[in-house]
């Protein structure tokens, strides 16, 4: 599988641009760093949607919007 910048990388039968792979890797690297921080309490987005399960609550709406933005960023 080519891994040079701009090359396609095949995963789950779909081509994924190398830049997308770098974004996913960066997200996992940041998550790993956060998890190693003393006092880490998990994913803030999941915590928020669990603590404010009402889909119309502003905190839930903000968390869902953030997750959607991250997914869009990863898909670019």
PyMOL CGO cylinders between C-alpha atoms (Angstrom):
from pymol import cmd
from pymol.cgo import CYLINDER

trace = [
    CYLINDER, 0.00, 0.00, 0.00, 1.43, 3.38, -0.90, 0.3, 1, 1, 1, 1, 1, 1,
    CYLINDER, 1.43, 3.38, -0.90, 1.77, 5.74, 2.02, 0.3, 1, 1, 1, 1, 1, 1,
    CYLINDER, 1.77, 5.74, 2.02, 3.38, 8.76, 0.39, 0.3, 1, 1, 1, 1, 1, 1,
    CYLINDER, 3.38, 8.76, 0.39, 1.60, 12.10, 0.74, 0.3, 1, 1, 1, 1, 1, 1,
    CYLINDER, 1.60, 12.10, 0.74, -1.31, 12.32, -1.67, 0.3, 1, 1, 1, 1, 1, 1,
    CYLINDER, -1.31, 12.32, -1.67, -1.36, 8.58, -2.33, 0.3, 1, 1, 1, 1, 1, 1,
    CYLINDER, -1.36, 8.58, -2.33, -4.40, 6.43, -1.72, 0.3, 1, 1, 1, 1, 1, 1,
    CYLINDER, -4.40, 6.43, -1.72, -4.28, 3.97, 1.12, 0.3, 1, 1, 1, 1, 1, 1,
    CYLINDER, -4.28, 3.97, 1.12, -6.74, 1.08, 1.00, 0.3, 1, 1, 1, 1, 1, 1,
    CYLINDER, -6.74, 1.08, 1.00, -8.68, 0.29, 4.14, 0.3, 1, 1, 1, 1, 1, 1,
    CYLINDER, -8.68, 0.29, 4.14, -11.92, -1.65, 4.36, 0.3, 1, 1, 1, 1, 1, 1,
    CYLINDER, -11.92, -1.65, 4.36, -12.10, -1.75, 0.59, 0.3, 1, 1, 1, 1, 1, 1,
    CYLINDER, -12.10, -1.75, 0.59, -12.25, 2.05, 0.20, 0.3, 1, 1, 1, 1, 1, 1,
    CYLINDER, -12.25, 2.05, 0.20, -9.46, 4.40, -0.85, 0.3, 1, 1, 1, 1, 1, 1,
    CYLINDER, -9.46, 4.40, -0.85, -8.47, 6.83, 1.87, 0.3, 1, 1, 1, 1, 1, 1,
    CYLINDER, -8.47, 6.83, 1.87, -6.20, 9.75, 1.09, 0.3, 1, 1, 1, 1, 1, 1,
    CYLINDER, -6.20, 9.75, 1.09, -2.94, 9.81, 3.01, 0.3, 1, 1, 1, 1, 1, 1,
    CYLINDER, -2.94, 9.81, 3.01, -3.90, 13.21, 4.45, 0.3, 1, 1, 1, 1, 1, 1,
    CYLINDER, -3.90, 13.21, 4.45, -7.01, 11.62, 5.97, 0.3, 1, 1, 1, 1, 1, 1,
    CYLINDER, -7.01, 11.62, 5.97, -4.84, 8.93, 7.48, 0.3, 1, 1, 1, 1, 1, 1,
    CYLINDER, -4.84, 8.93, 7.48, -2.61, 11.60, 9.05, 0.3, 1, 1, 1, 1, 1, 1,
    CYLINDER, -2.61, 11.60, 9.05, -5.64, 13.31, 10.55, 0.3, 1, 1, 1, 1, 1, 1,
    CYLINDER, -5.64, 13.31, 10.55, -6.90, 10.06, 12.04, 0.3, 1, 1, 1, 1, 1, 1,
    CYLINDER, -6.90, 10.06, 12.04, -3.42, 9.33, 13.40, 0.3, 1, 1, 1, 1, 1, 1,
    CYLINDER, -3.42, 9.33, 13.40, -3.21, 12.82, 14.91, 0.3, 1, 1, 1, 1, 1, 1,
    CYLINDER, -3.21, 12.82, 14.91, -6.61, 12.38, 16.57, 0.3, 1, 1, 1, 1, 1, 1,
    CYLINDER, -6.61, 12.38, 16.57, -5.51, 9.07, 18.10, 0.3, 1, 1, 1, 1, 1, 1,
    CYLINDER, -5.51, 9.07, 18.10, -2.19, 10.58, 19.21, 0.3, 1, 1, 1, 1, 1, 1,
    CYLINDER, -2.19, 10.58, 19.21, -3.98, 13.45, 20.95, 0.3, 1, 1, 1, 1, 1, 1,
    CYLINDER, -3.98, 13.45, 20.95, -6.44, 11.03, 22.55, 0.3, 1, 1, 1, 1, 1, 1,
    CYLINDER, -6.44, 11.03, 22.55, -3.59, 8.88, 23.84, 0.3, 1, 1, 1, 1, 1, 1,
    CYLINDER, -3.59, 8.88, 23.84, -1.89, 11.97, 25.30, 0.3, 1, 1, 1, 1, 1, 1,
    CYLINDER, -1.89, 11.97, 25.30, -5.13, 13.08, 26.97, 0.3, 1, 1, 1, 1, 1, 1,
    CYLINDER, -5.13, 13.08, 26.97, -5.66, 9.62, 28.45, 0.3, 1, 1, 1, 1, 1, 1,
    CYLINDER, -5.66, 9.62, 28.45, -2.19, 9.73, 30.01, 0.3, 1, 1, 1, 1, 1, 1,
    CYLINDER, -2.19, 9.73, 30.01, -2.93, 13.04, 31.73, 0.3, 1, 1, 1, 1, 1, 1,
    CYLINDER, -2.93, 13.04, 31.73, -3.66, 12.75, 35.47, 0.3, 1, 1, 1, 1, 1, 1,
    CYLINDER, -3.66, 12.75, 35.47, -7.33, 13.40, 36.12, 0.3, 1, 1, 1, 1, 1, 1,
    CYLINDER, -7.33, 13.40, 36.12, -8.44, 12.44, 32.60, 0.3, 1, 1, 1, 1, 1, 1,
    CYLINDER, -8.44, 12.44, 32.60, -12.15, 11.67, 32.76, 0.3, 1, 1, 1, 1, 1, 1,
    CYLINDER, -12.15, 11.67, 32.76, -12.85, 10.26, 29.33, 0.3, 1, 1, 1, 1, 1, 1,
    CYLINDER, -12.85, 10.26, 29.33, -14.31, 11.75, 26.19, 0.3, 1, 1, 1, 1, 1, 1,
    CYLINDER, -14.31, 11.75, 26.19, -15.88, 15.12, 26.93, 0.3, 1, 1, 1, 1, 1, 1,
    CYLINDER, -15.88, 15.12, 26.93, -18.29, 14.74, 24.02, 0.3, 1, 1, 1, 1, 1, 1,
    CYLINDER, -18.29, 14.74, 24.02, -19.59, 11.39, 25.26, 0.3, 1, 1, 1, 1, 1, 1,
    CYLINDER, -19.59, 11.39, 25.26, -19.70, 12.67, 28.84, 0.3, 1, 1, 1, 1, 1, 1,
    CYLINDER, -19.70, 12.67, 28.84, -21.78, 15.65, 27.74, 0.3, 1, 1, 1, 1, 1, 1,
    CYLINDER, -21.78, 15.65, 27.74, -24.28, 13.61, 25.73, 0.3, 1, 1, 1, 1, 1, 1,
    CYLINDER, -24.28, 13.61, 25.73, -24.62, 11.17, 28.63, 0.3, 1, 1, 1, 1, 1, 1,
    CYLINDER, -24.62, 11.17, 28.63, -25.09, 13.91, 31.21, 0.3, 1, 1, 1, 1, 1, 1,
    CYLINDER, -25.09, 13.91, 31.21, -27.51, 15.85, 28.99, 0.3, 1, 1, 1, 1, 1, 1,
    CYLINDER, -27.51, 15.85, 28.99, -29.40, 13.14, 27.06, 0.3, 1, 1, 1, 1, 1, 1,
    CYLINDER, -29.40, 13.14, 27.06, -32.22, 15.47, 25.95, 0.3, 1, 1, 1, 1, 1, 1,
    CYLINDER, -32.22, 15.47, 25.95, -31.51, 15.97, 22.24, 0.3, 1, 1, 1, 1, 1, 1,
    CYLINDER, -31.51, 15.97, 22.24, -32.81, 19.55, 22.47, 0.3, 1, 1, 1, 1, 1, 1,
    CYLINDER, -32.81, 19.55, 22.47, -30.57, 20.57, 25.37, 0.3, 1, 1, 1, 1, 1, 1,
    CYLINDER, -30.57, 20.57, 25.37, -27.97, 23.18, 24.32, 0.3, 1, 1, 1, 1, 1, 1,
    CYLINDER, -27.97, 23.18, 24.32, -25.09, 21.13, 25.78, 0.3, 1, 1, 1, 1, 1, 1,
    CYLINDER, -25.09, 21.13, 25.78, -26.19, 18.03, 23.86, 0.3, 1, 1, 1, 1, 1, 1,
    CYLINDER, -26.19, 18.03, 23.86, -26.64, 20.03, 20.66, 0.3, 1, 1, 1, 1, 1, 1,
    CYLINDER, -26.64, 20.03, 20.66, -23.14, 21.50, 21.04, 0.3, 1, 1, 1, 1, 1, 1,
    CYLINDER, -23.14, 21.50, 21.04, -21.56, 18.08, 21.67, 0.3, 1, 1, 1, 1, 1, 1,
    CYLINDER, -21.56, 18.08, 21.67, -23.33, 16.53, 18.68, 0.3, 1, 1, 1, 1, 1, 1,
    CYLINDER, -23.33, 16.53, 18.68, -22.32, 19.47, 16.47, 0.3, 1, 1, 1, 1, 1, 1,
    CYLINDER, -22.32, 19.47, 16.47, -18.70, 19.10, 17.58, 0.3, 1, 1, 1, 1, 1, 1,
    CYLINDER, -18.70, 19.10, 17.58, -18.70, 15.37, 16.81, 0.3, 1, 1, 1, 1, 1, 1,
    CYLINDER, -18.70, 15.37, 16.81, -20.14, 16.11, 13.38, 0.3, 1, 1, 1, 1, 1, 1,
    CYLINDER, -20.14, 16.11, 13.38, -17.43, 18.72, 12.72, 0.3, 1, 1, 1, 1, 1, 1,
    CYLINDER, -17.43, 18.72, 12.72, -14.69, 16.25, 13.71, 0.3, 1, 1, 1, 1, 1, 1,
    CYLINDER, -14.69, 16.25, 13.71, -16.20, 13.58, 11.44, 0.3, 1, 1, 1, 1, 1, 1,
    CYLINDER, -16.20, 13.58, 11.44, -16.32, 16.07, 8.55, 0.3, 1, 1, 1, 1, 1, 1,
    CYLINDER, -16.32, 16.07, 8.55, -12.71, 17.10, 9.20, 0.3, 1, 1, 1, 1, 1, 1,
    CYLINDER, -12.71, 17.10, 9.20, -11.62, 13.46, 9.16, 0.3, 1, 1, 1, 1, 1, 1,
    CYLINDER, -11.62, 13.46, 9.16, -13.55, 12.80, 5.94, 0.3, 1, 1, 1, 1, 1, 1,
    CYLINDER, -13.55, 12.80, 5.94, -11.96, 15.71, 4.02, 0.3, 1, 1, 1, 1, 1, 1,
]
cmd.load_cgo(trace, "trace")
